[in-house]
Amino acid sequence: MPTVAFHTLGCKVNHYETEGIWNMFKSNGYERVDFDHNSDVYVINTCTVTNTGDKKSRQVIRRAVRKNPEAIICVTGCYAQTSPGEIIEIPGVDVVVGTQDRKNMLKYIDEHQKTREPVNGVKSIMKNRVFEEMDVPEFTDRTRASLKIQEGCNNFCTFCIIPWSRGLLRSRDPENVLIQARKLVQAGYKEIVLTGIHTAGYGEDMTDYNFASLLRDLETKVDGLKRIRISSIEASQITDEVIEVLDNSKKIVRHLHIPLQSGSDTVLERMRRKYSTGFYKEKVEKIKKALPGLAITSDVIVGFPGETEEEFTETYNFVKEIGFSELHVFPFSRRTGTPAARMKEQVEDEVKNDRVHRLIALSDQMAKEYASHYENEVLEVIPEERVQDKAHPEKLVGYTDNYLKVQFEGTPDMIGKIIRVKISKAGYPINEGTFVRIMDETANEHVNAM
């Protein structure tokens, strides 16, 4: 039986797609082995969001070539899409496929085996208007399931290469989304994370169906699904209709990731983001009214070209005013090929790092504050794994619906189930909890276990 090994760099979408590619290999009689083992085929799913992503991708490719010079090295993903020429020049690379036509990967491998010539299967992505279907009935790591609902992005922010590596926005057929969701529920998943490159832009390329329609359908047409999580939603996508759906939903969790990128209007303009801080704030206030206790997480880039101390202070104060439950803070990274990389007034690394630390300290403080509201409350947690701590092998760790990370004493059979846990000690990055009971699947009552 031929073997295949995978290494995935980058985002949730890449991890999802690796599972789709593995599913394809599996149906063709392959066995999956660890990337550090000897394998007949190595598939490297690359990232290109920063120059460092490219560099790491090249390092992993070379590592695979060294591991087994006889193996077939197949490179896919975003870096493969934007720079196929660079990749095919790396000695030992046999097949390059971008972020489309992954279904041809096995055909290209066969072709390479016959000709012994490298195969470049990358075509321009900007003309593609069709979502590429990939079946992912279950995931190798068993507890949380992603469901990819769209591909591409039409925004062209000045710091971002993604439209060039993923193409323009295209949505998955709603029927296929529901079929995939049902398969995931059948495989035992209680929570599904809706994911994509511009997730809540779903349906912008359709006439009579949109993101709100999809959320309604997932809620009512997928039996046994307990939790729906949206991986990310832009402020501009929080329409009144979406708010209404969230308000009425029993399954959509109380957590939204709403990227901000900057809390300064002048910086947002240079980034070519499509909103102002005023617009963002208005949406957040509206949604907090509809969903009390909502956890809002966000991304912020600091040290964007030309960012002055005043502009950074505007961001700092705006972040404080919104009161996020957690922030992902990134120093601006020059991505070759983007307008921002060519902008004058690049900010010194030292200044960037100082600002990053200040914002992270604020984020930690806000996260602790948010968590403290839930001390002594009973919340529902889906345990994902055992805590990696030899002193407490009986502890499990997982997330509440409002995205608090909780560890508590429990038994391995609880992993993947919905467990009621009392938050005994709030904290960040982790909260301590005590087991209350397992939610019974069949009846809607709670059954004591333990």
N, C-alpha and C positions, 0 to 999 in steps of 0.2 A: 504494500500500500504506500503510495507516494506521500511525503510529508510536506507541510507548509507551516511557516512561522510568520508571525506578524509583529510589527512595531508601529505604534501610532503616536504621532506627535500632534500637539495642538488641541483643538476644541472638542466639545461634546459631539458635534456633527461628524467630525473625523472618526471618533470612537464608534459612533452609530454605523458609519459606512464600513468600517473595518468588519463589524459583525455581519453586515450584508455581503461583503466580499467573502468572508469565511463561509457563510451559508452556501455560496455559489461553489466554492472549492469542495465543501463537504458533500454536496449532491453529486460531485464528480469523483467521489471515492478517495478524497484526501483525508489524512489524519493530521490534526493540529498538534504542533509541538511548541515548546517554549522557545523564544527568540534566541536564548543563549545556547540552545542545543543545535546539533548538526541537523540541517534540514535540506530537502531537495529544492524547495522554493522558499525564498524570503520575500515578503511583501512589506514595503516601507511606505506608510501613509503619511505624507509630509505636510508641513505647515509653512506658510510664507508670510504670516501676519507682520513679522519684524525681520530685519536682516539676520538677527540671531536665530530665528526659526529656520531660515535657509541653511545657516551654518550647522546647526544641530542636525538638520536633515542629512546634510552631506556626511557628517561624522557617523551617523547611524548606518548610512549606505556602505561606507568604507568598512565599518565593523562587520557587517554581514559578509562582504566580499572576503575579508580576512578569515572569517569563521569557516567558510566552506567555499574555496575558489571554484569548485565544480558546480555549485548551486546556481539556480536561475534567480537572478536578482530583478525583482519587479518593483518599480517605483511609481506611486500614484499620489493623488492629493493636490493641494494648492500650489506647492512649489513646483511640482511636476507640470502643472497647467501653465504657470507663468514662465518657467525657464526650462523647457524640455531639452534644449540644446546643451545647456550647462550640465544637465544630469547625464545625458547620453555620452558625454565626454569623460565621465568618471569611469576609469578602467574597471570592467567587471559588471557594469550595468547592462542588462539584457533586454528589458521591456520597460517602456515608459507609457503610462496612461494618466490622463489628467483627472479632472473632476467630473468627467462625463464618459459615457461608453465603457463603464467598468465591466459591463457584461461581456465585452470582447477580450477581457484579460486572458482567459484560458485559451482562446483562439490564438492570441498573440504568442503565448507561451509555446503552443504547438508549432506555430510558424518558426519561432526562434530555434526550437529543437531540430527542425528540418534544415534550416539554412545556416544556423550558427551565427547569424547576423543580428545586431541589435534592432529592436522594433520600436519605432516611435509612433505611438497611436494617438498623439495629442493633436486636436484640431481646434480652431478658433471657437471660443465659447460664446462670444457676443451675439451670434446668430441663433443660439439655442433658445427655444421658447417652451421646451417640454421638460417636465419633471421626470427624472430617471427613477423608475421603480426599482427598489431593492427590498427583497423580503427579509425581514428580521423577526422570526417568530419567538426567539428568546435570546438572552444575553449570557455571555460567558461568566460575568460576575452577576450573581443571580438576583440581587435585591431590587435594584431600581431600573425601570425600563424607560428608554427614550423612544420617542416616536417622531420621526422626521416628517414634517408636514409641508415644508417649502424649501426652495433653493434660491440662491442669488439675492442681490440687493440693488436697488436703483438709486441709492442715495449719494454716492460719490463724495463722501466726506473727504476733506483735503489730506487727512493723515492716513487714509485707509486704502489698501491695495485690493481688498476683497472683491469688489465688482469685477476686477480684471482676472481674478483666479476662480470666481464662482459664476460669473455671468449675471444677467439681469434676473429680476424676480420671476419665479414661476412656482405655481402652487400644485400640490398633489391632488389628484382626483379625490373628492370627499368620500366616495364609496370605498376607495382603496385605504384611506385613513381609517375608516371604521372597521374594515376587514382586519387590518393590521392590529388595531386596538383589541379586537375580540380575540385574536390569536394570543396576544400578550396576556390577557386575562385568563385564557385557558391554560397558559403556561404557569399560572400561579401568581402573577404580579398584581398587587393591590393598587400601586401608584404608577401613573404614566406621566412622564415629563415631555411636554410638547416642545419640539426643538426644530431649529432651522437656522439659516444664516440671518434672516430678518423675520423671525418667527411670526409675529403678529401682523406682518404684512400679508399674511395668508389671504388669498381671495382678491387682492388688489388687481389681479389680472383676469378676474372672472366678472360676469355681468350681474348675476342674480344670486350670488352666494358670497359670504364673507367670513371673517374670523369669528364673529359672534354666532353665525349660523353653525359653524363647525363645533364651537363649544357647546351649543345647545344639543346638537346631534350626538356628541360624545357622551353628554350627560344622560340623554334619554334612550339612546339606541345601543348602548354597550352594557349588557347585564353583568353584574359582578365587579364592575370598576368602582373603586372606592374613592380614589383621589386623582384629581387632574392638576398638574402643576404646569405653569407656563414658564418656559426657560427665560424669556426676555420679552419685554414689550416697550416700544417707544412711546414717549408721551403723546405724540401725534396720533398714535393708534388706539389711545384710550378714548373711544367714542362713547357717547351717551348710551348707545346700544350695548357696547361691551360692558359698561358699568352696570347696566340693568341685568345683563346675563350673570355677572359676578354676584350681584346683589341677591338674585333669586336662586343661585346655585347651591346645591348641597354637597357638591363634590370638588369644586375648584377651591384650592387651598388658600389660606389667608397670607399668601406671600407673593409679591410681585417684584421682579427685577426690572427697574426702569432706568436705563442708562442715562446719565446726566452729561458726563465728559468734562463739563466746566460749569461753574456757577457765575461766570462773568459773561455778560452779553457781548462784549467786544471780542472775547476769545471764541465764543460760540459762532460768531459771524465769520471769523477767520477759519474756523474748523468746517464751515459750511454745514452746520447742524440746522435742522429745519424748525427750530423753536427758540423762544426767548426764555429767560428765567421766570418771567411773569406767567407765561403760558404753562410752563412746567409746574409751577407752584399751584396754579388754578386746578390743573388736572389732578395733582396729588391730593389737594384738599377735597375735591369732589369724590375721589375714590375712597379716601379715608372715612368720609361720611357714610358711604354705602357699605364699607367693610370695617367696622370698628375693630381695633386690635391688629389691623393689617401690618405685616412686616414688609418694609420696602427696602430693598438692597439696590446698590447702584455701582456704576463704574465711573471713575474720574481720572482724567489724564492731567498730570501737572507738568509745568515747564514746557507747555506748547510754545512754538516760536513766538517771540515777542512778549511772552507773559511777564508783566511787570509785577512788582510786589503788591501794588494796589489791586491788580486783577486777581492775583492769588488770594488776597484778603477777601475780595468779593466772593470767591469760590468757597473759602473757609467759612465765611459767615452764612452763606446761602445753605451750605451743607448742614450747618448747625441748626438753622431755622427749619429746614425740612424734617430733621430728626430721623435719619435712616437707621435701620437696625443693623446694618453692616455695609462697609464700602470696600470695593476692590480699587486700590489706588495704583496707578501705573505712572512711572516717569515717561515723558514723551520719548519715543524712540523713532529715529529717522528711518523711514522705510523708503529705500531707493525706488524711484518711479512715481512717488506721490508728490503733489504740489507742496505739501508741508516740508518735505525734505529739502526743497529748493528755497524755502523762505529765508529771508535774512533774519538777523537777530535770533539765532539759535541760543537757547538758554544754557549756561554753563552746567556741567554735571553736578558740581558741588551745590549749586543753588537748587537744582532739581531734587537732589537727594535730601536736602534739608526740608524742602517743601513736602516731599513724600512722607518723611518721618512725622512732620507736624500733622499732616492729614490722617495718617494711620493712627496717631495717638488720639485724635478726635474721634475717629471711627471706633476705636476700642472702647472709648468712654461711652459713646452712643449705644454700642452693642450691649455693654453691661447694663446700661440704663433700661434699654428695651427688655432685656431678659429679666431684670429685677421685677417687672410688673407681673411676672408669671410665677414668682416664688410661692410655694404652697398651693398652686393650682394643679388640677389634674388635666393632662393633655394626652392626645393620642400620638404615639410614636410608632414608626415602623423600624424595628432594629435591622441594621444592615450587616453587622459583623460583630465578632468578639473584639473587645478592646485589646490592642496590642500591648499588653502590660502583664508580665509574668506574675507580678504580685497580686493581680486581680483577674485570674483567668475566667472567673464566672461573670464578668461584666460584659454587657452588650452596649453597642452604641448605634444611634440612629437619629432621625430627624422628626420633629413635630411638624404638624401641617404648616405652622408659621415659621418654619425653618430654624428652630433652635436645635442645636446639637446636644443630645442628652445621653449620658451613660448611666446605666442602672444594673443591678444584679438580676440576672435572668438565666434561662436555660437555652441552649442552642436551637431547640425546636421552635423558639419564638421568632427566629430570624425570618423576616419577610411578612410576618403577621402584623395586625394592628393591635397594639398593646396600650392600655391606659396606664400612664405613669404620673406620679405626683412629683413636681419639681421641688426637691427638698433644699437645694442650694443653687441659686442662680449664679451664673458667671459667664465669662467669655474667655476662650472660644468654646468652653464646654460647660454644660449644666449637670449637676448631680440629681438623680431622680430615684424614686423607690417604686417598685412594681406595685400596681393596684390590681389589674385583672386583664385577661385576654378578652378581646371583643369576639363574641361568638359569630361565626360566619352565617349560620343558618337562620337563627332567630335574631331579632334585633335587640336581644337582651345581653347582659354581660355575665359571663360565667367565671366564677373564681377558679383559678388554677394555681397550684402551689399552696 
